[in-house]
Amino acid sequence: MAAPAANHGPAHVRAVRAALMLRVSTPEQARGYGLGVQESVGRAYIAGRPGWSLSPELVFRDEGVSGATLARPGMLRLERAAKEGRIDVVVVHSFDRVGRTALSFWAWIWALEDLGVGVVSATEDIDTTTESGRQQLQGCVLRAEAERMLLCERTQGGRQRKALDGGWVGGPPPWGYAIDKAGGHRSTLVVDEGEARVVRRAVSLIVDESLNVSEAARELNALGHFTRSGRPWTASNLHRRLRCPTLLNGEVIFRKPSGDGRATTRLDQNGVPVHGESVVLTVPRLISAERAVELVRALRECGHSSHTQADAYPLTGRIVGTCGHRYVGSFNKYNATRYYRCGGGNNGKGRETNCSDPYLTADAVEAAVWGVIEGLLAEPRALSTVLDRLNPCPGDVDRQRERVARFATALQEKEAVLAHATTTQAASGPDRAVREAALRQLAQDVHNATALLDAGRQVLRGQEAAAAATRTTRCPAQAARGVSPAGPAELAQLTAVIGLLDVTVKPLGEVRRRSGVKCKVTEWHQQTGTPVPAAVAESEWPMIEKLMAGYFARRQFARGAVDVRTQLNGALHRLRTGCLWDELPACHGPWQLAKERQNTWFKKGFWPVLMEELNRHGRATPVRCEPQAPPLEVMGTIASESFKRDTRSTL
């Protein structure tokens, strides 16, 4: 942790490669003088140290990044430079620039210490090579954390009071509303009459005219009633707006315990909001309560459901259709299958864009993309870069375990000294005030050692969790095998990895689009590897009838207008050629009868027995497996940076 000493005299000066770490917490500070002042003071400090030098590429900036987080782009770049052996010491304006909480501060200090890199403050004269200096450093951490907590309490308290007074606490207003006196202390929600007319028209289309959500979206677009951003309505977007609690209940809940994404409210272990109780803000209703009940009933009857979980469709926005639009995730509730479909054909836009891009089965296209990612991450440096971004918790786990063990031993020693001093102070002769002062100092030492041990354990837990996630990510092929609708954890992992890459996918052909429930017979042949026998000849049929007699009554294989052998040969033809049921040649009779016959035999367990018997005669061929994804052009590179880049120095 100690910074390299500045030896005086030309004969004793050694070269020290310094780096500058600059950070401000808000975008407003980044636009002001904060970073400039920090950089000026840091450069002057380095210039005044004999033998110290600063290369232009070793100035790292975090603009508008909280000191409470570990995933900070500037610090991650600094850590990579330290791992490459390009830094001896890091200079900061003050130690609170490293971190505003004990976790973030010590995590980075110890990570740099493990790399042999010291950290010095240009404005605080603290020598971390001594016990008193380390205690001073710990005091800086406690003060920085206390200041942050006080600022947070004041900010959150102000928002709570504003909500209790019925004011709007910030953020974009719900659809159909506007902010009156935006930015002021008395800002409130009022009805936006223009948007309100669109709301009521959408409700009328669904409730009064019995349109479904997709049809209502197309009608709104045809009338020129677009979204707040000026874009055409989509079914999912309109459905979310119509299900908004503000529209249905005439209220907004501040600090709502349940929520996702940016709407998440921080809760304690009992599920209670940390920064204050939930507040219900009553707003003017856009539709009556009775109308809201009718809307909910109509939405339920039209059967639309919104599947907007980003983790379920990690390639949304990364697949480019031939019409120029991007693919989005879609879900077929009838066969429980995830798809990607081109947005150019959404809500009737296909008539305008001439979009004929195929639907892509999600599992197939994701597996193809994973194959490219696996090759991309085969290069160790590329894999290391992605893993560092995916699991940004810095530091070496083994060294942190050793550090925690040392902290625990030091705490035990200090506790023993305090206990001994407490029991023996009566036997000693110094003045009472001196004894009490000594005991207070010993108690403070125990308190500091306890806090340091707690911080060490907290950092270690974060490193161990990151290490566990890293082990999962090291094998993209293994993760790809887990991608399925039933594996949200694997899909979330896939989303996280793809988010760190530049991935673009272009379909180069078409696939046959199938609808309805997946054929269990086809799946059985694929999973078991059972080939499909050739057509059953008339001479072979008595043997089949004899076999069937053990499973079915006579009516199941009696000859009618279309005999059973013809229907069986139709089912076998479909399995060999991969045609759709309604494409079955007319010589096999009505396809519905052949399909029903096949499914009945499979359900009763007769189909596997029949296949085994027929395959004894040879002439079998593999079941035809239609490709679920067309040929794909997949372009993938390591993203140049998943965070905002550093700005150019103004000095």
C-alpha positions as CSV (number, residue, x, y, z in Angstrom):
1,M,0.0,0.0,0.0
2,A,2.9,2.3,0.7
3,A,3.9,4.8,-2.1
4,P,7.5,4.7,-3.3
5,A,9.6,7.0,-1.3
6,A,11.0,10.2,-2.9
7,N,14.8,10.0,-2.3
8,H,16.6,13.3,-2.4
9,G,19.7,13.9,-4.3
10,P,20.4,13.1,-8.0
11,A,22.4,10.0,-7.1
12,H,19.5,8.4,-5.2
13,V,16.6,9.3,-7.4
14,R,14.8,6.3,-9.0
15,A,12.2,6.4,-11.7
16,V,8.6,6.1,-10.5
17,R,5.8,5.7,-13.0
18,A,2.8,7.5,-11.7
19,A,-0.9,7.4,-12.7
20,L,-3.6,9.9,-12.0
21,M,-7.1,8.8,-10.9
22,L,-9.8,11.4,-11.2
23,R,-13.5,11.0,-10.2
24,V,-16.6,13.1,-9.8
25,S,-20.0,11.7,-8.7
26,T,-22.4,13.6,-10.9
27,P,-22.6,14.7,-14.6
28,E,-22.9,18.3,-13.4
29,Q,-19.6,18.1,-11.6
30,A,-18.0,16.5,-14.7
31,R,-19.2,19.6,-16.7
32,G,-17.8,21.9,-14.1
33,Y,-14.3,22.4,-12.7
34,G,-14.1,19.3,-10.5
35,L,-12.0,17.1,-12.8
36,G,-9.8,20.0,-13.9
37,V,-8.9,21.0,-10.4
38,Q,-8.1,17.4,-9.5
39,E,-5.9,17.0,-12.5
40,S,-4.0,20.2,-12.0
41,V,-3.3,19.4,-8.3
42,G,-2.3,15.9,-9.2
43,R,0.1,16.9,-12.0
44,A,1.7,19.5,-9.7
45,Y,2.2,16.9,-7.0
46,I,3.9,14.5,-9.4
47,A,6.1,17.2,-10.9
48,G,7.3,18.1,-7.4
49,R,8.5,14.5,-6.7
50,P,12.0,13.8,-8.1
51,G,12.1,10.9,-10.5
52,W,8.3,10.7,-10.9
53,S,6.8,10.8,-14.3
54,L,3.3,10.8,-15.8
55,S,2.5,9.3,-19.2
56,P,-0.6,10.8,-21.0
57,E,-2.2,7.4,-21.3
58,L,-2.0,6.9,-17.5
59,V,-4.7,9.5,-16.6
60,F,-7.9,7.7,-15.8
61,R,-11.2,9.5,-15.3
62,D,-14.6,8.4,-13.9
63,E,-17.1,11.1,-14.8
64,G,-20.4,11.1,-13.0
65,V,-19.7,7.7,-11.3
66,S,-20.7,7.1,-7.7
67,G,-17.8,6.4,-5.3
68,A,-20.0,3.6,-3.8
69,T,-19.8,1.3,-6.8
70,L,-17.0,-1.1,-7.8
71,A,-17.9,-1.3,-11.5
72,R,-16.2,2.0,-12.5
73,P,-14.7,2.1,-16.0
74,G,-11.7,4.3,-15.1
75,M,-10.7,2.2,-12.2
76,L,-11.1,-1.0,-14.2
77,R,-8.8,0.4,-16.9
78,L,-6.3,1.5,-14.2
79,E,-6.4,-2.0,-12.8
80,R,-5.6,-3.5,-16.2
81,A,-2.7,-1.1,-16.6
82,A,-1.4,-2.1,-13.1
83,K,-1.6,-5.8,-14.0
84,E,0.4,-5.1,-17.1
85,G,3.2,-3.6,-14.9
86,R,2.9,-0.1,-16.2
87,I,2.2,1.7,-12.9
88,D,4.2,2.1,-9.6
89,V,2.0,4.5,-7.8
90,V,-1.5,6.0,-8.2
91,V,-2.1,9.7,-7.2
92,V,-5.5,10.9,-6.2
93,H,-6.7,14.3,-5.2
94,S,-8.0,12.9,-1.9
95,F,-8.6,9.4,-0.7
96,D,-12.4,9.7,-1.0
97,R,-11.8,9.8,-4.8
98,V,-10.9,6.1,-4.5
99,G,-14.2,5.2,-2.8
100,R,-17.0,6.7,-0.7
101,T,-17.8,3.5,1.2
102,A,-15.6,1.1,3.1
103,L,-16.3,-1.7,0.6
104,S,-15.4,0.3,-2.5
105,F,-12.4,2.0,-0.9
106,W,-10.7,-1.0,0.6
107,A,-11.5,-3.3,-2.4
108,W,-9.5,-1.0,-4.7
109,I,-6.8,-0.1,-2.2
110,W,-6.1,-3.8,-1.4
111,A,-6.4,-4.8,-5.1
112,L,-3.7,-2.3,-6.0
113,E,-1.6,-3.3,-3.0
114,D,-1.7,-6.9,-4.2
115,L,-0.3,-5.7,-7.5
116,G,2.5,-3.8,-5.8
117,V,1.1,-0.4,-6.5
118,G,0.8,2.3,-3.9
119,V,-1.8,5.0,-3.6
120,V,-1.0,8.6,-2.4
121,S,-3.2,11.6,-1.9
122,A,-2.0,14.9,-3.3
123,T,-3.8,16.9,-0.5
124,E,-3.6,14.6,2.5
125,D,-0.3,14.0,4.2
126,I,-0.7,10.4,5.3
127,D,2.1,7.9,5.5
128,T,0.5,4.5,5.1
129,T,3.7,2.7,6.0
130,T,3.2,3.4,9.7
131,E,0.5,2.3,12.1
132,S,-0.7,5.8,12.8
133,G,-0.8,6.5,9.1
134,R,-3.0,3.5,8.5
135,Q,-5.3,4.6,11.3
136,Q,-5.5,8.0,9.6
137,L,-6.3,6.4,6.3
138,Q,-9.1,4.4,8.0
139,G,-10.4,7.6,9.5
140,C,-10.6,9.1,6.0
141,V,-12.7,6.2,4.9
142,L,-15.1,6.5,7.8
143,R,-15.5,10.2,7.3
144,A,-16.1,9.8,3.5
145,E,-18.7,7.1,4.2
146,A,-20.4,9.2,6.8
147,E,-20.5,12.2,4.5
148,R,-22.0,10.1,1.8
149,M,-24.6,8.6,4.1
150,L,-25.6,12.1,5.4
151,L,-25.9,13.4,1.8
152,C,-28.0,10.4,0.9
153,E,-30.3,10.8,4.0
154,R,-30.8,14.5,3.2
155,T,-31.6,13.8,-0.5
156,Q,-33.9,10.9,0.2
157,G,-35.6,12.7,3.1
158,G,-36.3,15.7,0.8
159,R,-37.9,13.4,-1.8
160,Q,-40.0,11.7,1.0
161,R,-41.3,15.1,2.2
162,K,-42.1,16.2,-1.3
163,A,-44.0,13.0,-2.0
164,L,-45.9,13.3,1.3
165,D,-46.9,16.9,0.2
166,G,-48.3,15.4,-3.1
167,G,-45.4,16.6,-5.3
168,W,-43.8,14.8,-8.2
169,V,-40.4,13.5,-7.0
170,G,-38.8,13.3,-10.5
171,G,-38.5,11.1,-13.6
172,P,-40.7,11.1,-16.7
173,P,-44.4,11.4,-16.1
174,P,-46.7,8.4,-16.8
175,W,-48.4,8.3,-20.2
176,G,-51.3,10.8,-20.4
177,Y,-49.7,13.2,-17.8
178,A,-47.3,16.1,-17.8
179,I,-45.3,17.8,-15.0
180,D,-46.6,21.2,-13.9
181,K,-43.8,23.5,-12.7
182,A,-41.2,20.9,-13.7
183,G,-38.0,21.2,-11.7
184,G,-39.5,23.4,-9.0
185,H,-40.3,22.6,-5.4
186,R,-44.0,22.4,-6.1
187,S,-44.0,20.3,-9.3
188,T,-47.1,18.1,-9.6
189,L,-48.7,15.8,-12.2
190,V,-51.4,17.2,-14.4
191,V,-53.4,15.7,-17.3
192,D,-51.8,16.2,-20.7
193,E,-54.9,16.6,-22.9
194,G,-53.2,15.6,-26.1
195,E,-51.9,12.3,-24.7
196,A,-55.2,11.8,-22.8
197,R,-57.2,11.8,-26.0
198,V,-54.9,9.1,-27.4
199,V,-55.4,7.1,-24.2
200,R,-59.2,7.3,-24.4
201,R,-59.2,6.5,-28.1
202,A,-57.1,3.4,-27.4
203,V,-59.5,2.3,-24.6
204,S,-62.5,2.8,-26.9
205,L,-60.9,0.7,-29.7
206,I,-60.5,-2.2,-27.3
207,V,-63.5,-1.9,-25.1
208,D,-66.2,-0.6,-27.5
209,E,-65.0,-1.9,-30.9
210,S,-63.6,-5.2,-29.5
211,L,-60.2,-4.8,-31.3
212,N,-57.2,-6.7,-29.9
213,V,-54.1,-4.8,-28.9
214,S,-52.3,-5.3,-32.2
215,E,-55.3,-4.1,-34.2
216,A,-55.7,-1.1,-31.8
217,A,-52.0,-0.2,-32.3
218,R,-52.4,-0.3,-36.1
219,E,-55.5,1.9,-35.9
220,L,-53.8,4.5,-33.7
221,N,-50.9,4.6,-36.2
222,A,-53.3,5.0,-39.1
223,L,-54.9,7.9,-37.3
224,G,-51.6,9.6,-36.8
225,H,-51.7,9.1,-33.0
226,F,-48.1,8.1,-32.2
227,T,-46.2,7.6,-29.0
228,R,-44.6,10.4,-26.9
229,S,-41.4,9.9,-28.8
230,G,-43.1,10.2,-32.2
231,R,-42.7,6.5,-33.1
232,P,-45.5,4.2,-34.2
233,W,-47.3,2.1,-31.6
234,T,-46.4,-1.6,-31.2
235,A,-48.6,-4.1,-29.5
236,S,-46.3,-4.6,-26.6
237,N,-45.8,-0.9,-26.0
238,L,-49.5,-0.2,-26.1
239,H,-50.3,-3.1,-23.8
240,R,-47.8,-1.8,-21.2
241,R,-49.4,1.6,-21.3
242,L,-52.9,0.3,-20.9
243,R,-51.8,-1.9,-18.0
244,C,-50.2,1.1,-16.2
245,P,-51.5,1.4,-12.5
246,T,-51.7,5.1,-13.0
247,L,-54.3,4.7,-15.8
248,L,-56.2,1.9,-14.0
249,N,-56.2,3.2,-10.4
250,G,-55.6,6.9,-10.7
251,E,-52.5,6.8,-8.4
252,V,-48.7,6.7,-8.4
253,I,-46.9,4.8,-5.7
254,F,-43.6,6.4,-4.6
255,R,-41.1,3.8,-3.2
256,K,-43.3,0.9,-4.4
257,P,-41.9,-2.3,-2.8
258,S,-42.2,-4.3,-6.0
259,G,-40.6,-3.2,-9.2
260,D,-38.0,-4.0,-11.8
261,G,-35.2,-2.2,-13.7
262,R,-35.0,1.5,-12.9
263,A,-38.3,1.3,-10.8
264,T,-36.7,-0.9,-8.2
265,T,-37.0,0.4,-4.7
266,R,-34.2,-0.5,-2.2
267,L,-35.6,-2.7,0.5
268,D,-34.3,-3.9,3.8
269,Q,-34.2,-7.6,4.9
270,N,-37.9,-7.3,6.0
271,G,-39.0,-6.1,2.5
272,V,-39.6,-2.5,3.8
273,P,-38.2,0.5,1.8
274,V,-34.9,1.6,3.3
275,H,-35.3,5.4,2.8
276,G,-38.9,5.9,3.8
277,E,-42.4,4.5,3.7
278,S,-44.3,4.0,0.5
279,V,-46.4,7.1,-0.5
280,V,-49.5,6.9,-2.7
281,L,-49.9,10.0,-4.9
282,T,-53.5,10.5,-6.1
283,V,-53.7,11.9,-9.6
284,P,-56.6,13.0,-11.9
285,R,-58.1,9.9,-13.6
286,L,-58.0,9.7,-17.3
287,I,-60.8,7.1,-17.4
288,S,-63.4,6.3,-14.8
289,A,-63.0,3.3,-12.4
290,E,-65.8,1.5,-14.2
291,R,-64.1,2.1,-17.5
292,A,-60.9,0.7,-16.1
293,V,-62.6,-2.5,-15.0
294,E,-64.0,-2.9,-18.5
295,L,-60.5,-2.3,-20.0
296,V,-58.9,-5.0,-17.8
297,R,-61.6,-7.5,-18.8
298,A,-61.2,-6.7,-22.5
299,L,-57.4,-7.1,-22.3
300,R,-57.8,-10.4,-20.6
301,E,-60.3,-11.6,-23.2
302,C,-58.2,-10.6,-26.2
303,G,-55.4,-12.8,-24.8
304,H,-52.4,-10.5,-25.3
305,S,-49.6,-11.0,-22.9
306,S,-46.4,-8.8,-22.8
307,H,-43.1,-10.7,-22.7
308,T,-40.6,-7.9,-22.2
309,Q,-38.0,-9.6,-20.0
310,A,-34.7,-8.6,-21.7
311,D,-32.9,-11.7,-20.2
312,A,-35.3,-14.0,-22.2
313,Y,-34.2,-12.5,-25.5
314,P,-30.5,-11.6,-25.4
315,L,-30.2,-11.1,-29.2
316,T,-33.1,-8.5,-29.4
317,G,-31.8,-5.6,-31.4
318,R,-28.7,-7.5,-32.6
319,I,-30.3,-9.4,-35.6
320,V,-30.7,-7.3,-38.7
321,G,-33.4,-8.2,-41.2
322,T,-33.2,-7.7,-45.0
323,C,-35.7,-4.9,-44.7
324,G,-33.3,-3.0,-42.4
325,H,-35.3,-3.4,-39.2
326,R,-34.0,-5.2,-36.1
327,Y,-35.4,-8.4,-34.7
328,V,-37.2,-8.5,-31.4
329,G,-38.1,-11.4,-29.0
330,S,-41.4,-13.1,-29.3
331,F,-43.2,-15.9,-27.5
332,N,-45.7,-18.4,-28.8
333,K,-47.8,-19.4,-25.8
334,Y,-49.4,-22.3,-27.7
335,N,-46.2,-24.3,-28.1
336,A,-44.2,-22.5,-25.4
337,T,-41.5,-21.5,-27.9
338,R,-39.3,-18.4,-28.0
339,Y,-38.8,-16.8,-31.4
340,Y,-37.1,-13.8,-32.8
341,R,-39.2,-11.9,-35.4
342,C,-38.3,-8.9,-37.6
343,G,-39.7,-5.6,-36.4
344,G,-40.2,-4.6,-40.1
345,G,-43.3,-6.8,-40.2
346,N,-44.7,-5.7,-36.9
347,N,-48.2,-4.4,-36.7
348,G,-48.8,-4.4,-40.4
349,K,-45.5,-2.5,-41.2
350,G,-44.7,-5.4,-43.5
351,R,-47.0,-3.9,-46.1
352,E,-44.8,-0.7,-46.0
353,T,-41.4,-2.3,-45.7
354,N,-42.0,-5.4,-47.9
355,C,-40.7,-7.4,-45.0
356,S,-40.7,-11.2,-45.5
357,D,-37.9,-12.0,-43.1
358,P,-38.4,-15.4,-41.4
359,Y,-39.1,-16.1,-37.8
360,L,-36.0,-17.5,-36.1
361,T,-36.3,-20.1,-33.3
362,A,-34.5,-18.6,-30.4
363,D,-32.6,-21.7,-29.2
364,A,-31.2,-22.4,-32.6
365,V,-30.0,-18.8,-33.4
366,E,-28.6,-18.3,-29.9
367,A,-26.6,-21.6,-30.2
368,A,-25.2,-20.4,-33.5
369,V,-24.1,-17.1,-31.9
370,W,-22.6,-18.9,-28.9
371,G,-20.4,-20.8,-31.4
372,V,-19.0,-17.5,-32.6
373,I,-18.5,-16.2,-29.1
374,E,-16.7,-19.4,-28.1
375,G,-14.2,-18.9,-30.9
376,L,-13.9,-15.2,-30.0
377,L,-13.2,-16.0,-26.3
378,A,-10.7,-18.8,-27.1
379,E,-8.0,-16.1,-27.1
380,P,-6.9,-15.7,-23.5
381,R,-6.6,-11.9,-23.6
382,A,-10.1,-11.5,-25.0
383,L,-11.5,-13.9,-22.4
384,S,-9.7,-12.0,-19.6
385,T,-11.1,-8.7,-20.9
386,V,-14.7,-10.0,-20.9
387,L,-14.4,-11.6,-17.5
388,D,-13.0,-8.5,-16.0
389,R,-16.0,-6.5,-17.3
390,L,-18.5,-9.2,-16.3
391,N,-17.1,-9.6,-12.8
392,P,-15.5,-6.2,-11.9
393,C,-14.9,-7.0,-8.2
394,P,-11.1,-6.3,-8.0
395,G,-8.4,-8.1,-6.1
396,D,-6.9,-11.5,-5.6
397,V,-9.1,-14.0,-3.6
398,D,-6.2,-16.0,-2.0
399,R,-4.3,-12.9,-0.9
400,Q,-7.6,-11.4,0.5
401,R,-8.1,-14.6,2.5
402,E,-4.6,-14.2,4.0
403,R,-5.3,-10.5,4.7
404,V,-8.6,-11.3,6.5
405,A,-6.7,-13.9,8.6
406,R,-4.1,-11.3,9.6
407,F,-6.9,-8.8,10.5
408,A,-8.6,-11.5,12.7
409,T,-5.3,-12.2,14.5
410,A,-4.6,-8.5,15.0
411,L,-8.1,-8.0,16.4
412,Q,-7.7,-10.9,18.9
413,E,-4.4,-9.4,20.0
414,K,-5.9,-6.0,20.6
415,E,-8.9,-7.4,22.4
416,A,-6.5,-9.4,24.7
417,V,-4.5,-6.2,25.4
418,L,-7.7,-4.3,26.2
419,A,-9.0,-7.1,28.5
420,H,-5.7,-7.3,30.3
421,A,-5.5,-3.5,30.7
422,T,-9.0,-3.4,32.0
423,T,-8.4,-6.0,34.7
424,T,-5.0,-4.7,35.8
425,Q,-5.6,-1.0,35.8
426,A,-6.5,-1.0,39.5
427,A,-3.1,-2.5,40.4
428,S,-1.1,0.1,38.6
429,G,-0.2,3.5,40.0
430,P,-0.5,6.1,37.2
431,D,-3.1,8.9,37.4
432,R,-6.7,7.9,36.9
433,A,-7.1,10.3,33.9
434,V,-4.1,8.8,32.2
435,R,-5.4,5.2,32.7
436,E,-8.8,6.1,31.3
437,A,-7.3,7.8,28.3
438,A,-5.2,4.7,27.6
439,L,-8.2,2.5,27.9
440,R,-10.2,4.7,25.5
441,Q,-7.4,4.5,23.0
442,L,-7.2,0.7,23.3
443,A,-11.0,0.5,22.9
444,Q,-10.8,2.7,19.8
445,D,-8.0,0.4,18.4
446,V,-10.3,-2.6,18.9
447,H,-13.2,-0.7,17.2
448,N,-11.0,0.2,14.2
449,A,-9.6,-3.4,14.0
450,T,-13.2,-4.7,14.0
451,A,-14.3,-2.4,11.3
452,L,-11.3,-3.3,9.2
453,L,-12.0,-7.0,9.6
454,D,-15.6,-6.5,8.6
455,A,-14.6,-4.6,5.5
456,G,-12.1,-7.3,4.7
457,R,-14.7,-10.0,5.0
458,Q,-17.2,-8.1,2.9
459,V,-14.6,-7.6,0.1
460,L,-13.7,-11.3,0.3
461,R,-17.4,-12.3,-0.1
462,G,-17.7,-10.1,-3.2
463,Q,-14.5,-11.6,-4.7
464,E,-15.6,-15.2,-4.0
465,A,-19.0,-14.5,-5.7
466,A,-17.2,-12.9,-8.7
467,A,-14.9,-15.9,-8.9
468,A,-17.9,-18.3,-8.9
469,A,-19.5,-16.3,-11.7
470,T,-16.2,-16.3,-13.6
471,R,-16.0,-20.1,-13.5
472,T,-19.4,-20.4,-15.1
473,T,-18.5,-17.9,-17.8
474,R,-15.2,-19.5,-18.7
475,C,-17.0,-22.2,-20.8
476,P,-19.4,-20.5,-23.2
477,A,-20.2,-23.8,-24.8
478,Q,-21.5,-25.1,-21.5
479,A,-23.6,-22.0,-21.0
480,A,-25.0,-22.3,-24.5
481,R,-26.3,-25.8,-23.8
482,G,-28.3,-24.4,-20.9
483,V,-30.1,-21.8,-23.0
484,S,-33.8,-22.7,-22.9
485,P,-37.1,-21.1,-21.8
486,A,-36.7,-23.0,-18.5
487,G,-33.3,-21.6,-17.8
488,P,-33.5,-17.9,-16.9
489,A,-30.2,-17.9,-15.1
490,E,-28.4,-19.2,-18.2
491,L,-30.2,-16.7,-20.4
492,A,-29.2,-13.9,-18.0
493,Q,-25.6,-15.0,-18.2
494,L,-25.8,-15.1,-22.0
495,T,-27.3,-11.6,-21.9
496,A,-24.5,-10.3,-19.7
497,V,-21.8,-11.8,-21.9
498,I,-23.3,-10.5,-25.2
499,G,-23.7,-7.1,-23.6
500,L,-19.9,-6.9,-23.4
501,L,-19.5,-7.7,-27.1
502,D,-20.2,-6.1,-30.5
503,V,-22.4,-8.8,-32.0
504,T,-24.4,-8.4,-35.2
505,V,-26.4,-11.2,-36.9
506,K,-27.8,-11.3,-40.4
507,P,-30.0,-14.2,-41.7
508,L,-28.8,-15.2,-45.2
509,G,-31.8,-17.4,-46.1
510,E,-35.2,-18.7,-45.1
511,V,-36.5,-21.5,-43.0
512,R,-39.8,-23.2,-43.1
513,R,-42.0,-21.6,-40.4
514,R,-43.9,-24.2,-38.4
515,S,-46.8,-23.4,-36.1
516,G,-48.7,-25.3,-33.5
517,V,-47.5,-27.9,-31.0
518,K,-44.2,-29.6,-31.6
519,C,-44.6,-33.1,-33.1
520,K,-43.7,-35.5,-30.3
521,V,-43.2,-38.4,-32.8
522,T,-40.6,-36.3,-34.7
523,E,-38.9,-35.3,-31.4
524,W,-38.8,-39.0,-30.3
525,H,-37.1,-40.1,-33.6
526,Q,-34.5,-37.3,-33.2
527,Q,-33.8,-37.9,-29.5
528,T,-33.5,-41.7,-29.8
529,G,-31.9,-41.8,-33.2
530,T,-34.5,-44.2,-34.5
531,P,-34.5,-44.2,-38.3
532,V,-37.8,-44.0,-40.3
533,P,-38.6,-47.3,-42.2
534,A,-39.6,-47.4,-45.8
535,A,-43.2,-47.7,-46.9
536,V,-45.0,-50.8,-45.8
537,A,-45.8,-53.1,-48.7
538,E,-49.1,-55.0,-49.0
539,S,-47.3,-58.3,-48.3
540,E,-46.0,-57.0,-45.0
541,W,-49.3,-55.8,-43.7
542,P,-50.6,-59.1,-42.2
543,M,-47.5,-59.1,-39.9
544,I,-48.4,-55.5,-38.8
545,E,-52.0,-56.4,-38.1
546,K,-50.9,-59.3,-36.0
547,L,-48.6,-57.0,-34.0
548,M,-51.4,-54.4,-33.6
549,A,-53.8,-57.0,-32.2
550,G,-51.9,-57.0,-28.9
551,Y,-52.5,-53.3,-28.5
552,F,-55.8,-52.3,-30.0
553,A,-59.3,-53.5,-30.6
554,R,-60.2,-54.6,-34.1
555,R,-61.7,-51.2,-35.1
556,Q,-58.3,-49.5,-34.8
557,F,-56.9,-51.4,-37.8
558,A,-60.0,-52.3,-39.8
559,R,-59.9,-51.1,-43.4
560,G,-62.3,-48.3,-44.3
561,A,-62.5,-45.6,-47.0
562,V,-58.8,-45.1,-46.5
563,D,-57.1,-48.2,-45.2
564,V,-54.8,-48.0,-42.2
565,R,-51.7,-49.0,-44.2
566,T,-52.1,-46.0,-46.5
567,Q,-52.4,-43.7,-43.5
568,L,-49.3,-45.3,-41.9
569,N,-47.3,-44.8,-45.1
570,G,-48.4,-41.2,-45.1
571,A,-47.1,-40.7,-41.6
572,L,-43.8,-42.3,-42.6
573,H,-43.6,-40.2,-45.7
574,R,-43.9,-37.0,-43.7
575,L,-41.1,-38.1,-41.3
576,R,-38.8,-39.0,-44.2
577,T,-39.4,-35.9,-46.2
578,G,-40.1,-33.3,-43.5
579,C,-43.2,-31.9,-45.3
580,L,-46.0,-30.3,-43.3
581,W,-49.1,-32.4,-42.6
582,D,-51.2,-30.3,-45.0
583,E,-48.6,-30.9,-47.7
584,L,-49.0,-34.7,-47.5
585,P,-49.7,-36.1,-51.1
586,A,-53.3,-36.9,-51.8
587,C,-52.5,-40.6,-52.4
588,H,-52.2,-41.0,-48.6
589,G,-55.7,-39.8,-48.0
590,P,-56.8,-36.9,-45.8
591,W,-53.8,-35.8,-43.8
592,Q,-56.0,-35.3,-40.7
593,L,-56.7,-39.0,-40.5
594,A,-53.0,-39.9,-40.9
595,K,-52.0,-37.4,-38.2
596,E,-54.6,-38.7,-35.8
597,R,-53.6,-42.3,-36.4
598,Q,-49.9,-41.6,-35.8
599,N,-50.5,-39.6,-32.5
600,T,-52.9,-42.3,-31.2
601,W,-50.3,-45.1,-31.7
602,F,-47.6,-43.0,-30.1
603,K,-49.7,-42.1,-27.1
604,K,-50.6,-45.8,-26.6
605,G,-46.9,-46.8,-26.8
606,F,-47.3,-48.8,-30.0
607,W,-45.2,-46.5,-32.3
608,P,-41.8,-47.5,-30.8
609,V,-42.8,-51.2,-31.1
610,L,-43.9,-50.8,-34.7
611,M,-40.6,-48.9,-35.6
612,E,-38.5,-51.7,-34.1
613,E,-40.3,-54.3,-36.1
614,L,-40.2,-52.5,-39.4
615,N,-36.6,-51.5,-39.1
616,R,-35.6,-55.1,-38.9
617,H,-36.2,-55.3,-42.6
618,G,-33.7,-52.5,-43.4
619,R,-34.2,-49.7,-45.9
620,A,-34.6,-47.2,-43.1
621,T,-33.6,-43.5,-43.4
622,P,-32.9,-40.9,-40.7
623,V,-35.8,-38.6,-39.8
624,R,-35.8,-35.4,-41.7
625,C,-34.7,-32.6,-39.4
626,E,-35.7,-29.2,-40.8
627,P,-33.2,-26.5,-39.9
628,Q,-34.6,-24.2,-37.3
629,A,-32.4,-21.3,-38.3
630,P,-31.2,-20.2,-41.8
631,P,-27.5,-19.7,-42.6
632,L,-26.4,-16.8,-40.4
633,E,-23.7,-14.2,-40.8
634,V,-22.5,-13.6,-37.3
635,M,-20.0,-10.8,-36.7
636,G,-18.6,-10.6,-33.2
637,T,-15.8,-8.5,-31.7
638,I,-14.8,-7.5,-28.2
639,A,-16.5,-4.2,-27.5
640,S,-14.0,-1.4,-27.5
641,E,-15.5,-0.3,-24.2
642,S,-18.7,-1.2,-22.5
643,F,-18.6,2.1,-20.5
644,K,-18.3,5.7,-21.5
645,R,-14.8,6.5,-22.7
646,D,-12.5,9.0,-21.0
647,T,-12.7,12.5,-22.3
648,R,-9.6,14.2,-23.6
649,S,-7.7,16.2,-21.0
650,T,-8.2,19.9,-21.1
651,L,-4.8,20.6,-19.6
